[in-house]
């Protein structure tokens, strides 16, 4: 095991710096938070938050442009940048003989009330951030230890963050060191930083050979494919091709991923499913299975779970995995669902090629601005999200042999079935009209029931109050009261028109009674937890079981309605 030694050397750039300092309102106090991050794949992220606080008794106006002075070595390394502000700004890049200049131009004056503040946040992605040294396993990174701007900074707070897989070599007396679960920090602060006070220096880190999750990575290709499974799940499939450019003998067994709204296990940890990339290899790669990412919140993927072997120095590897998009990224519309997909790369470094493809389906209609998106440069990190709208096609809605899948698409299916049109030459008979009315009625009811059961599961189990339980009971009784009359009326009309539909309504009644009992059982469990009569793990397990039962009964109810409508529409 490598012993961590320590060295932070400050490299002072001694060339002449013109003493040009912008002036702002005397009542304004400026603060700069400088956060420098070395990632596990050799890139860097620098986040600046510049804030102005009005300490005066009256409102003031900030209308200055802001210029950051960074090392000239960054000239061709800044692959991504983003600005966050409540006002309008333009970002431009230039250089002089010793600095890269990043100018944030304020387009219109910003009013700051007495005691209030405003903030401008700039984030940069730096490629080729770390360099090898002569010592095997030791890397260095040139960083702005003190960042100067064209304005006086009354307080500058600096934090340098490195992964636990490559800890600091040393800590100077002026810097404080702290450690979190998988991350190390060095922090300090400076007062009254002027333009002439900039300091650039090297941070030295030493690869932890026991972890095998740090190296310099060249990202050759990233392909993100978005498709709908035959169960109606919105799926993300990602293929990443990369090369390990670390030291000779370095081995990469884990790689940290930033996934798009991933599916999670019962402990809220992201999971993916492996996809066999090399089907003919011996021994055969295991069948597709769930893989839980480790070391949350770093979320490292065990590479050997995908391609069996770790990735040595100079080796190119292809990893391929997929996961279900979490429901928080999905919006249910009347007759479709909209999936919001982030375009940000799963890795914090520039890829040589990065594409997003939306795959077509025979069973779903897809609406999107584009089905093939190639992202370059800054767009790989900060492009706008894309929204994809899916709606079940007639083939899906009418084929009763297809699996039902998620509740989301079941809800959409009800809407689409109620909107199906017969050929113009055929007149709809009364039973079809009534069945459409019934699907519209049920389309309003099902999401409410589903939200109640999933909502109970998300309660803060350490703060369950009796009023929460009573509110849900009242809501269930209210739903029953509001819908009972219309349900009975539609049931009577449909059975009078077609007596064979009595079996459908008998099944619906039975399933509804069943999932209502399950929801009341969930509430009873919560009451027991409130009274400290059940422990948390047992509560979570039993709530999950009952929630699955509710979903199963809802699915069976929808399947029955789907079958009945299909038989009527297409017989």
C-alpha positions as CSV (number, residue, x, y, z in Angstrom):
1,X,0.0,0.0,0.0
2,X,1.4,3.4,-1.0
3,X,2.2,5.7,1.8
4,X,0.8,9.2,1.4
5,X,3.5,11.8,1.7
6,X,2.7,15.4,1.1
7,X,3.7,18.2,-1.1
8,X,1.8,21.3,-2.3
9,X,4.2,23.6,-4.1
10,X,3.1,27.0,-5.0
11,X,4.3,28.2,-8.4
12,X,4.5,32.0,-8.5
13,X,4.3,33.5,-11.9
14,X,6.6,36.4,-11.8
15,X,5.9,38.2,-15.0
16,X,4.6,41.8,-14.8
17,X,1.0,42.2,-13.8
18,X,-0.6,45.6,-14.5
19,X,-2.2,47.0,-11.4
20,X,-5.6,47.8,-13.0
21,X,-8.4,47.5,-10.4
22,X,-12.1,48.2,-11.2
23,X,-14.1,50.3,-8.7
24,X,-17.5,49.4,-7.2
25,X,-19.8,51.0,-4.7
26,X,-18.1,51.5,-1.4
27,X,-21.1,49.9,0.4
28,X,-20.7,46.7,-1.6
29,X,-18.8,43.7,-0.1
30,X,-17.5,41.1,-2.6
31,X,-16.9,37.4,-1.9
32,X,-15.5,34.8,-4.2
33,X,-15.9,31.0,-3.5
34,X,-13.4,29.1,-5.5
35,X,-13.9,25.3,-5.7
36,X,-11.4,23.3,-7.6
37,X,-12.1,19.6,-8.2
38,X,-9.8,16.9,-9.6
39,X,-11.9,14.1,-11.0
40,X,-11.0,10.4,-11.0
41,X,-10.6,10.4,-14.8
42,X,-8.0,13.2,-14.9
43,X,-10.2,16.2,-15.8
44,X,-10.8,19.2,-13.6
45,X,-13.8,21.2,-12.6
46,X,-13.5,24.8,-11.3
47,X,-16.6,26.4,-9.9
48,X,-16.5,30.1,-9.0
49,X,-19.3,31.9,-7.2
50,X,-18.9,35.6,-7.1
51,X,-21.3,37.4,-4.8
52,X,-21.9,41.1,-4.0
53,X,-23.6,42.1,-0.7
54,X,-25.0,45.6,-0.2
55,X,-24.1,46.7,3.3
56,X,-25.5,50.2,2.7
57,X,-28.7,51.7,4.0
58,X,-30.1,52.3,0.5
59,X,-30.4,50.2,-2.7
60,X,-27.4,50.3,-5.0
61,X,-26.6,49.2,-8.6
62,X,-24.0,46.7,-9.8
63,X,-23.1,47.2,-13.5
64,X,-19.5,46.1,-13.6
65,X,-18.1,43.5,-16.0
66,X,-16.2,40.7,-14.2
67,X,-12.9,39.3,-15.5
68,X,-11.2,36.2,-14.2
69,X,-7.5,35.7,-14.8
70,X,-6.4,32.1,-15.1
71,X,-3.2,30.3,-16.1
72,X,-2.2,30.6,-19.8
73,X,-1.7,26.8,-19.8
74,X,-5.6,26.6,-19.8
75,X,-5.9,28.2,-23.2
76,X,-6.7,25.0,-25.1
77,X,-7.9,22.9,-22.1
78,X,-11.2,24.6,-21.2
79,X,-13.7,22.3,-22.9
80,X,-16.8,23.4,-21.1
81,X,-18.2,26.5,-19.4
82,X,-21.5,27.5,-17.9
83,X,-22.8,30.6,-16.1
84,X,-25.7,30.8,-13.7
85,X,-27.1,34.2,-12.7
86,X,-30.5,35.9,-12.3
87,X,-29.4,38.6,-14.7
88,X,-28.2,38.5,-18.3
89,X,-24.5,38.1,-19.1
90,X,-22.3,37.3,-22.1
91,X,-19.1,35.2,-21.6
92,X,-16.1,35.7,-23.8
93,X,-12.5,34.3,-23.8
94,X,-9.2,36.0,-24.6
95,X,-5.6,35.9,-23.5
96,X,-2.7,38.2,-22.8
97,X,1.0,37.3,-22.5
98,X,0.5,35.4,-19.2
99,X,-3.2,34.8,-18.6
100,X,-6.4,33.3,-20.1
101,X,-9.0,36.0,-19.5
102,X,-12.7,35.0,-19.0
103,X,-14.9,38.1,-19.2
104,X,-18.5,38.1,-17.9
105,X,-20.2,41.1,-19.4
106,X,-23.1,42.5,-17.5
107,X,-25.8,43.5,-20.1
108,X,-27.9,45.6,-17.8
109,X,-27.4,47.1,-14.3
110,X,-28.4,44.9,-11.4
111,X,-30.3,46.5,-8.5
112,X,-29.3,45.3,-5.0
113,X,-31.5,46.3,-2.0
114,X,-30.0,47.2,1.3
115,X,-28.9,44.0,3.1
116,X,-29.4,41.9,0.0
117,X,-26.9,40.2,-2.3
118,X,-26.6,38.9,-5.9
119,X,-24.5,36.0,-7.2
120,X,-22.8,35.1,-10.5
121,X,-21.7,31.5,-10.8
122,X,-19.1,30.3,-13.4
123,X,-18.3,26.6,-13.9
124,X,-15.4,25.4,-16.0
125,X,-14.5,21.9,-17.2
126,X,-10.7,21.5,-17.8
127,X,-9.4,18.7,-19.9
128,X,-5.9,17.2,-19.5
129,X,-6.0,18.8,-16.0
130,X,-3.5,16.4,-14.4
131,X,-0.1,15.4,-15.7
132,X,2.2,12.5,-14.9
133,X,5.4,13.1,-12.9
134,X,8.6,11.1,-12.9
135,X,7.4,9.1,-9.9
136,X,5.1,6.2,-10.8
137,X,1.6,6.8,-9.5
138,X,2.2,10.5,-8.7
139,X,0.4,13.2,-10.7
140,X,0.3,17.0,-10.6
141,X,-2.2,19.6,-11.5
142,X,-1.7,23.3,-12.1
143,X,-4.4,25.2,-10.3
144,X,-5.3,28.8,-9.4
145,X,-4.6,28.8,-5.7
146,X,-5.5,32.5,-5.5
147,X,-7.8,33.7,-8.3
148,X,-7.7,37.4,-9.0
149,X,-10.3,39.4,-10.9
150,X,-10.5,43.0,-12.2
151,X,-12.5,43.8,-9.0
152,X,-11.3,43.9,-5.4
153,X,-12.3,40.7,-3.6
154,X,-12.9,41.4,0.1
155,X,-13.0,37.6,0.9
156,X,-11.9,34.7,-1.2
157,X,-12.5,31.2,0.0
158,X,-10.6,28.5,-1.8
159,X,-11.3,24.7,-1.7
160,X,-9.3,22.0,-3.5
161,X,-11.0,18.6,-3.7
162,X,-9.4,15.3,-4.7
163,X,-10.8,11.8,-4.7
164,X,-9.9,9.4,-2.0
165,X,-8.5,7.1,-4.7
166,X,-5.7,9.7,-5.3
167,X,-5.2,11.7,-2.0
168,X,-3.0,14.7,-1.5
169,X,0.8,14.3,-1.2
170,X,1.1,17.0,1.4
171,X,-0.6,19.9,3.2
172,X,0.9,23.3,4.0
173,X,0.4,25.0,7.3
174,X,-1.7,27.7,5.7
175,X,-4.3,25.2,4.5
176,X,-6.7,23.2,6.5
177,X,-7.3,19.6,5.6
178,X,-10.5,17.6,6.0
179,X,-11.8,14.3,4.7
180,X,-15.3,13.0,3.8
181,X,-16.3,9.5,2.9
182,X,-14.5,9.3,-0.5
183,X,-13.1,12.7,-0.9
184,X,-10.3,14.9,0.6
185,X,-10.3,18.7,0.8
186,X,-7.8,21.4,1.5
187,X,-9.2,24.8,2.2
188,X,-8.1,28.3,3.1
189,X,-9.2,31.9,2.6
190,X,-7.7,35.3,1.7
191,X,-8.7,38.9,2.4
192,X,-8.7,41.9,0.1
193,X,-7.4,40.0,-3.0
194,X,-6.4,42.5,-5.7
195,X,-5.4,41.9,-9.4
196,X,-1.7,41.6,-8.5
197,X,-2.3,38.8,-5.9
198,X,-2.9,35.9,-8.2
199,X,-1.0,32.7,-7.4
200,X,-0.9,29.6,-9.6
201,X,0.7,26.4,-8.2
202,X,0.9,22.7,-8.6
203,X,-1.2,20.2,-6.5
204,X,0.5,16.8,-6.1
205,X,-1.6,13.7,-5.6
206,X,-0.6,10.0,-5.3
207,X,-2.7,7.2,-6.8
208,X,-4.0,4.8,-4.2
209,X,-3.0,1.5,-5.8
210,X,-5.5,-0.4,-3.6
211,X,-8.5,1.2,-5.1
212,X,-7.8,1.1,-8.8
213,X,-10.4,3.8,-9.7
214,X,-8.1,6.7,-10.7
215,X,-6.2,7.3,-13.9
216,X,-6.0,9.6,-16.9
217,X,-8.8,8.6,-19.2
218,X,-9.2,9.4,-22.9
219,X,-12.9,9.1,-23.8
220,X,-13.1,7.9,-27.4
221,X,-16.8,7.6,-27.9
222,X,-20.1,7.9,-26.0
223,X,-23.4,6.8,-27.4
224,X,-26.6,7.3,-25.4
225,X,-29.6,5.5,-26.9
226,X,-33.1,6.2,-25.6
227,X,-35.9,3.7,-26.3
228,X,-39.1,2.3,-24.9
229,X,-39.0,-1.3,-23.7
230,X,-41.9,-3.7,-24.5
231,X,-43.0,-3.2,-20.9
232,X,-43.4,0.5,-21.5
233,X,-40.4,1.7,-19.6
234,X,-38.3,4.6,-20.8
235,X,-34.8,3.1,-21.1
236,X,-31.3,4.7,-21.3
237,X,-28.6,2.5,-23.0
238,X,-25.1,3.9,-22.9
239,X,-22.0,2.7,-24.7
240,X,-18.7,4.2,-23.6
241,X,-15.4,3.6,-25.3
242,X,-12.3,4.8,-23.4
243,X,-8.6,4.3,-23.1
244,X,-6.5,4.1,-19.9
245,X,-3.7,6.7,-20.4
246,X,-2.3,6.3,-16.9
247,X,1.1,5.0,-15.8
248,X,2.5,1.7,-16.9
249,X,1.1,-1.0,-14.6
250,X,-1.9,1.1,-13.6
251,X,-5.2,-0.9,-13.5
252,X,-8.6,0.6,-13.7
253,X,-11.3,-1.6,-12.1
254,X,-13.9,1.1,-11.3
255,X,-15.2,4.2,-13.1
256,X,-17.5,6.8,-11.7
257,X,-20.7,7.6,-13.7
258,X,-23.1,10.5,-13.6
259,X,-26.3,8.9,-14.8
260,X,-29.5,10.5,-16.1
261,X,-32.3,10.1,-13.5
262,X,-31.3,6.4,-12.9
263,X,-33.3,3.6,-11.5
264,X,-32.4,3.0,-7.9
265,X,-32.5,0.1,-5.5
266,X,-34.2,-0.1,-2.1
267,X,-31.4,1.9,-0.5
268,X,-31.7,4.7,-3.1
269,X,-28.4,3.7,-4.8
270,X,-28.3,3.8,-8.7
271,X,-28.4,0.5,-10.5
272,X,-27.7,-0.5,-14.1
273,X,-27.9,-3.7,-16.1
274,X,-25.0,-5.1,-18.0
275,X,-25.1,-5.7,-21.7
276,X,-22.9,-8.3,-23.2
277,X,-20.5,-6.5,-25.6
278,X,-18.6,-9.5,-26.7
279,X,-21.0,-12.4,-27.2
280,X,-18.5,-15.0,-28.5
281,X,-15.8,-14.7,-25.7
282,X,-14.9,-17.6,-23.5
283,X,-15.9,-18.0,-20.8
284,X,-19.2,-16.5,-21.7
285,X,-20.1,-13.2,-20.1
286,X,-22.9,-13.6,-17.6
287,X,-26.5,-12.9,-18.7
288,X,-27.9,-9.4,-18.1
289,X,-28.4,-8.7,-14.5
290,X,-28.7,-5.8,-12.0
291,X,-25.4,-4.1,-11.0
292,X,-25.5,-1.7,-8.1
293,X,-23.1,1.2,-8.4
294,X,-20.8,1.4,-5.4
295,X,-19.3,4.0,-3.1
296,X,-22.4,6.3,-3.2
297,X,-22.5,9.3,-3.9
298,X,-19.4,8.8,-6.1
299,X,-21.3,6.0,-7.9
300,X,-18.5,3.8,-9.3
301,X,-19.3,1.1,-11.8
302,X,-17.4,-2.1,-11.3
303,X,-15.9,-2.6,-14.7
304,X,-15.3,-6.3,-14.3
305,X,-19.1,-6.8,-14.0
306,X,-19.4,-5.6,-17.6
307,X,-16.2,-6.9,-19.4
308,X,-14.8,-9.3,-16.8
309,X,-11.3,-7.9,-16.8
310,X,-9.9,-4.6,-15.5
311,X,-8.5,-2.0,-17.9
312,X,-4.7,-1.8,-18.0
313,X,-2.5,1.1,-19.2
314,X,-2.9,1.7,-22.9
315,X,-5.9,-0.6,-23.2
316,X,-9.1,0.5,-25.0
317,X,-12.3,-0.8,-23.4
318,X,-16.0,-0.8,-24.3
319,X,-18.5,-0.8,-21.5
320,X,-22.2,-1.1,-22.3
321,X,-25.1,-0.8,-19.8
322,X,-28.7,0.3,-19.5
323,X,-31.1,1.5,-16.9
324,X,-34.7,2.5,-16.5
325,X,-35.4,6.3,-16.4
326,X,-36.7,7.3,-13.0
327,X,-40.3,8.4,-12.8
328,X,-39.3,11.8,-11.5
329,X,-38.1,12.6,-15.0
330,X,-41.4,11.6,-16.6
331,X,-44.6,13.7,-16.9
332,X,-47.9,12.1,-17.7
333,X,-50.0,14.0,-20.2
334,X,-53.6,13.2,-21.4
335,X,-52.6,10.7,-24.0
336,X,-48.9,10.4,-23.8
337,X,-45.9,10.7,-21.5
338,X,-43.0,13.2,-21.8
339,X,-39.5,12.1,-20.8
340,X,-37.0,14.8,-19.9
341,X,-33.5,13.6,-20.8
342,X,-30.3,15.4,-19.7
343,X,-27.7,15.8,-22.5
344,X,-24.8,16.0,-20.0
345,X,-22.1,13.4,-20.5
346,X,-22.0,10.5,-18.0
347,X,-18.2,11.4,-17.6
348,X,-16.8,14.8,-16.6
349,X,-14.4,15.0,-19.5
350,X,-14.7,15.8,-23.2
351,X,-15.3,12.8,-25.5
352,X,-13.9,12.7,-29.0
353,X,-17.4,11.7,-30.2
354,X,-20.7,11.9,-28.3
355,X,-24.1,11.1,-29.8
356,X,-27.6,10.8,-28.4
357,X,-30.0,8.7,-30.5
358,X,-33.7,8.2,-30.0
359,X,-34.8,4.8,-31.3
360,X,-38.0,4.4,-33.1
361,X,-40.6,1.8,-32.2
362,X,-43.5,0.1,-34.0
363,X,-45.6,0.2,-30.9
364,X,-45.1,3.8,-29.8
365,X,-45.4,7.2,-31.6
366,X,-42.4,9.4,-30.9
367,X,-42.3,13.2,-31.0
368,X,-38.9,14.9,-30.7
369,X,-37.0,17.8,-32.2
370,X,-34.4,15.3,-33.4
371,X,-33.7,11.6,-33.3
372,X,-29.9,11.9,-33.7
373,X,-28.0,14.5,-31.8
374,X,-24.2,14.9,-32.0
375,X,-22.8,17.0,-29.2
376,X,-19.4,18.8,-29.4
377,X,-17.4,21.0,-27.1
378,X,-19.4,22.8,-24.5
379,X,-22.6,21.1,-25.5
380,X,-21.4,17.8,-24.0
381,X,-21.7,19.4,-20.5
382,X,-24.2,22.2,-20.7
383,X,-26.5,21.7,-23.6
384,X,-30.3,22.1,-23.0
385,X,-32.2,19.0,-22.0
386,X,-34.2,17.3,-24.6
387,X,-37.9,16.3,-24.2
388,X,-39.3,13.2,-25.9
389,X,-43.0,12.6,-26.1
390,X,-44.2,9.0,-26.4
391,X,-47.7,7.8,-27.0
392,X,-48.9,4.1,-27.4
393,X,-49.7,3.3,-31.1
394,X,-52.7,1.3,-32.2
395,X,-50.5,-1.8,-32.4
396,X,-49.7,-1.6,-28.8
397,X,-53.1,-0.6,-27.6
398,X,-54.9,-3.4,-29.5
399,X,-52.5,-6.3,-29.0
400,X,-53.6,-7.9,-25.8
401,X,-50.7,-10.4,-25.8
402,X,-48.2,-7.7,-25.1
403,X,-47.1,-7.2,-21.5
404,X,-48.7,-4.4,-19.5
405,X,-45.6,-3.0,-18.0
406,X,-45.4,0.2,-16.0
407,X,-48.4,2.0,-14.5
408,X,-47.3,5.2,-16.5
409,X,-48.0,3.6,-19.8
410,X,-51.1,1.9,-18.5
411,X,-52.5,5.3,-17.6
412,X,-51.6,6.6,-21.1
413,X,-53.1,3.6,-22.7
414,X,-56.4,4.3,-21.1
415,X,-56.3,7.8,-22.6
416,X,-55.3,6.5,-26.0
417,X,-57.9,3.8,-26.1
418,X,-60.6,6.3,-25.4
419,X,-59.4,8.3,-28.4
420,X,-59.2,5.5,-30.9
421,X,-61.4,6.1,-34.0
422,X,-63.2,3.6,-36.1
423,X,-62.9,3.9,-39.9
424,X,-65.2,6.6,-41.3
425,X,-67.5,4.2,-43.0
426,X,-68.4,2.6,-39.7
427,X,-70.6,4.2,-37.1
428,X,-69.8,3.7,-33.5
429,X,-72.5,1.8,-31.7
430,X,-73.6,2.7,-28.2
431,X,-71.6,0.1,-26.3
432,X,-68.3,1.6,-27.9
433,X,-69.4,5.1,-26.8
434,X,-70.1,3.9,-23.3
435,X,-66.8,2.0,-23.0
436,X,-64.9,5.1,-24.0
437,X,-66.7,7.1,-21.3
438,X,-65.7,4.4,-18.9
439,X,-62.0,4.5,-19.9
440,X,-62.0,8.3,-19.5
441,X,-63.6,7.9,-16.0
442,X,-61.0,5.4,-15.0
443,X,-58.2,7.4,-16.5
444,X,-58.9,10.1,-13.9
445,X,-59.2,7.7,-11.0
446,X,-56.1,5.4,-11.4
447,X,-53.3,8.1,-11.1
448,X,-54.9,9.3,-7.8
449,X,-54.9,5.8,-6.3
450,X,-51.3,5.2,-7.5
451,X,-50.1,8.5,-6.1
452,X,-51.6,7.6,-2.7
453,X,-49.8,4.3,-2.4
454,X,-46.4,5.6,-3.7
455,X,-46.8,8.7,-1.5
456,X,-47.1,6.7,1.7
457,X,-43.9,4.9,0.7
458,X,-42.1,8.2,0.5
459,X,-43.2,9.5,3.9
460,X,-40.5,10.5,6.5
461,X,-40.9,7.4,8.6
462,X,-39.4,9.2,11.6
463,X,-42.0,11.9,11.5
464,X,-45.3,10.1,10.9
465,X,-48.2,12.0,12.4
466,X,-51.7,10.9,13.0
467,X,-53.1,13.7,10.8
468,X,-51.1,12.3,7.8
469,X,-52.8,8.9,8.2
470,X,-56.2,10.5,8.8
471,X,-55.8,12.7,5.7
472,X,-55.1,9.7,3.5
473,X,-58.1,7.8,4.9
474,X,-60.3,10.7,4.3
475,X,-59.0,11.1,0.7
476,X,-59.7,7.4,0.0
477,X,-63.2,7.7,1.3
478,X,-63.7,10.9,-0.7
479,X,-62.6,9.2,-3.9
480,X,-65.0,6.4,-3.2
481,X,-67.9,8.8,-2.6
482,X,-67.1,10.9,-5.6
483,X,-66.8,8.0,-8.1
484,X,-69.4,5.5,-6.8
485,X,-72.4,7.0,-8.5
486,X,-70.7,7.4,-11.9
487,X,-69.2,4.0,-11.7
488,X,-72.5,2.4,-10.9
489,X,-74.3,4.3,-13.7
490,X,-71.7,3.3,-16.4
491,X,-71.7,-0.3,-15.1
492,X,-75.4,-0.5,-15.4
493,X,-75.5,1.1,-18.9
494,X,-72.7,-1.1,-20.3
495,X,-74.1,-4.4,-18.9
496,X,-77.6,-3.5,-20.2
497,X,-76.0,-3.1,-23.7
498,X,-73.8,-6.2,-23.4
499,X,-74.4,-8.7,-20.6
500,X,-71.0,-10.3,-21.2
501,X,-69.3,-7.3,-19.7
502,X,-70.7,-8.2,-16.2
503,X,-67.6,-10.4,-15.6
504,X,-65.3,-7.4,-16.4
505,X,-67.1,-5.2,-13.7
506,X,-67.1,-8.1,-11.2
507,X,-63.3,-8.4,-11.6
508,X,-62.8,-4.6,-11.4
509,X,-64.8,-4.5,-8.1
510,X,-62.8,-7.4,-6.7
511,X,-59.4,-5.8,-7.6
512,X,-60.5,-2.4,-6.3
513,X,-61.5,-3.9,-3.0
514,X,-58.2,-5.7,-2.8
515,X,-55.9,-2.7,-3.5
516,X,-58.0,-0.6,-1.1
517,X,-57.4,-3.1,1.6
518,X,-53.6,-3.0,0.8
519,X,-53.5,0.7,1.1
520,X,-55.3,0.6,4.5
521,X,-52.8,-2.1,5.6
522,X,-50.0,0.4,4.6
523,X,-51.6,3.0,6.8
524,X,-52.0,0.6,9.7
525,X,-48.2,-0.2,9.4
526,X,-47.5,3.6,9.6
527,X,-49.6,3.9,12.7
528,X,-47.6,1.1,14.3
529,X,-44.4,2.9,13.4
530,X,-45.8,6.1,14.9
531,X,-46.4,4.2,18.1
532,X,-43.0,2.6,17.9
533,X,-44.4,-0.9,17.6
534,X,-42.5,-1.8,14.4
535,X,-38.9,-1.2,13.4
536,X,-37.9,0.8,10.3
537,X,-36.5,-2.1,8.2
538,X,-39.5,-4.2,8.8
539,X,-41.8,-1.3,8.0
540,X,-40.0,-0.5,4.7
541,X,-40.1,-4.1,3.6
542,X,-43.8,-4.6,4.3
543,X,-44.7,-1.2,2.7
544,X,-42.8,-2.2,-0.5
545,X,-44.7,-5.5,-0.6
546,X,-48.1,-3.8,-0.2
547,X,-47.2,-1.2,-2.8
548,X,-46.3,-4.0,-5.3
549,X,-49.6,-5.6,-4.5
550,X,-51.4,-2.4,-5.3
551,X,-49.5,-2.0,-8.6
552,X,-50.3,-5.6,-9.5
553,X,-54.1,-5.2,-8.9
554,X,-54.1,-1.9,-10.9
555,X,-52.3,-3.7,-13.8
556,X,-54.8,-6.5,-13.8
557,X,-57.7,-4.1,-13.8
558,X,-56.2,-2.2,-16.8
559,X,-55.5,-5.5,-18.5
560,X,-59.2,-6.4,-18.2
561,X,-60.4,-3.1,-19.6
562,X,-57.8,-3.3,-22.4
563,X,-59.1,-6.8,-23.4
564,X,-62.7,-5.7,-23.3
565,X,-62.1,-2.6,-25.5
566,X,-59.9,-4.5,-27.9
567,X,-62.6,-7.2,-28.4
568,X,-65.2,-4.6,-29.0
569,X,-63.2,-2.4,-31.3
570,X,-61.6,-5.1,-33.5
571,X,-64.0,-8.0,-33.5
